[in-house]
């Protein structure tokens, strides 16, 4: 799975703990649903840090699409909400 973090690039997260990554994703979605911008940003930071530290950066010449898009860490609550799909940013496992 390739995740794009806006403004930072793409990361291959095939070899990470998807349950933990999904936990952070769900925390972002839950915070947005109740309108808590501080909690949404904290959860987004956790998701961002996890993807960047555990994912593998994708080469700049990769032409494929991303499976998920995560907003930049200082996004507003509205900007975060606009990118949510109903499954968070990251599709739930099948």
C-alpha positions as CSV (number, residue, x, y, z in Angstrom):
1,X,0.0,0.0,0.0
2,X,1.3,3.4,-0.9
3,X,0.3,6.4,1.2
4,X,0.9,10.0,0.1
5,X,1.5,12.5,2.8
6,X,0.7,15.9,1.3
7,X,3.8,18.0,0.9
8,X,6.2,15.2,1.9
9,X,5.9,12.4,-0.6
10,X,4.8,8.8,-0.8
11,X,5.6,5.9,1.5
12,X,5.2,2.2,1.0
13,X,3.6,0.8,4.2
14,X,3.3,-2.9,3.2
15,X,5.6,-4.0,6.0
16,X,4.2,-2.1,8.9
17,X,1.8,-2.9,11.7
18,X,-1.5,-2.1,9.8
19,X,-3.6,-2.5,13.0
20,X,-1.6,0.2,14.7
21,X,-1.7,2.4,11.6
22,X,-5.5,1.9,11.4
23,X,-5.8,2.8,15.1
24,X,-4.2,6.2,14.4
25,X,-6.4,6.7,11.4
26,X,-9.5,5.9,13.4
27,X,-8.5,8.3,16.1
28,X,-8.3,11.1,13.5
29,X,-11.7,10.2,12.1
30,X,-13.3,10.0,15.5
31,X,-11.9,13.4,16.5
32,X,-13.1,15.0,13.3
33,X,-16.6,13.5,13.8
34,X,-16.9,15.2,17.2
35,X,-15.3,18.5,16.0
36,X,-12.2,18.3,18.2
37,X,-9.5,20.0,16.2
38,X,-6.8,19.5,18.9
39,X,-7.4,15.8,19.1
40,X,-7.6,15.5,15.3
41,X,-4.2,17.2,15.0
42,X,-2.7,15.0,17.7
43,X,-3.9,11.9,16.0
44,X,-2.9,13.1,12.6
45,X,0.6,13.8,14.0
46,X,0.7,10.2,15.4
47,X,-0.4,8.8,12.0
48,X,2.1,11.0,10.1
49,X,5.0,10.0,12.4
50,X,4.2,6.4,12.2
51,X,4.0,6.3,8.4
52,X,7.2,8.4,8.0
53,X,9.2,6.4,10.6
54,X,8.0,2.9,9.6
55,X,7.2,3.2,5.9
56,X,9.7,3.1,3.1
57,X,10.0,6.3,1.0
58,X,8.9,5.8,-2.6
59,X,11.3,6.9,-5.3
60,X,10.5,10.3,-6.8
61,X,10.3,8.7,-10.2
62,X,7.5,6.3,-9.2
63,X,4.5,7.0,-11.5
64,X,1.9,4.9,-9.8
65,X,-1.0,6.2,-7.8
66,X,-1.3,6.4,-4.0
67,X,-3.8,4.1,-2.2
68,X,-4.4,6.8,0.4
69,X,-3.8,10.5,0.9
70,X,-3.0,11.9,4.4
71,X,-3.1,15.7,4.8
72,X,-0.1,17.7,6.0
73,X,0.3,17.8,9.8
74,X,-0.8,21.4,10.3
75,X,-4.1,21.0,8.3
76,X,-7.2,22.6,9.7
77,X,-10.1,20.5,10.9
78,X,-12.0,21.3,7.7
79,X,-9.0,20.3,5.5
80,X,-8.7,17.0,7.4
81,X,-12.4,16.4,7.1
82,X,-12.4,17.0,3.3
83,X,-9.9,14.1,2.8
84,X,-11.7,11.6,5.0
85,X,-13.5,8.8,3.0
86,X,-15.8,7.2,5.5
87,X,-13.0,4.8,6.3
88,X,-10.6,7.4,7.5
89,X,-7.7,8.1,5.2
90,X,-6.6,4.5,5.0
91,X,-9.0,1.9,3.6
92,X,-10.0,-0.6,6.2
93,X,-8.5,-4.1,5.7
94,X,-10.7,-6.5,3.7
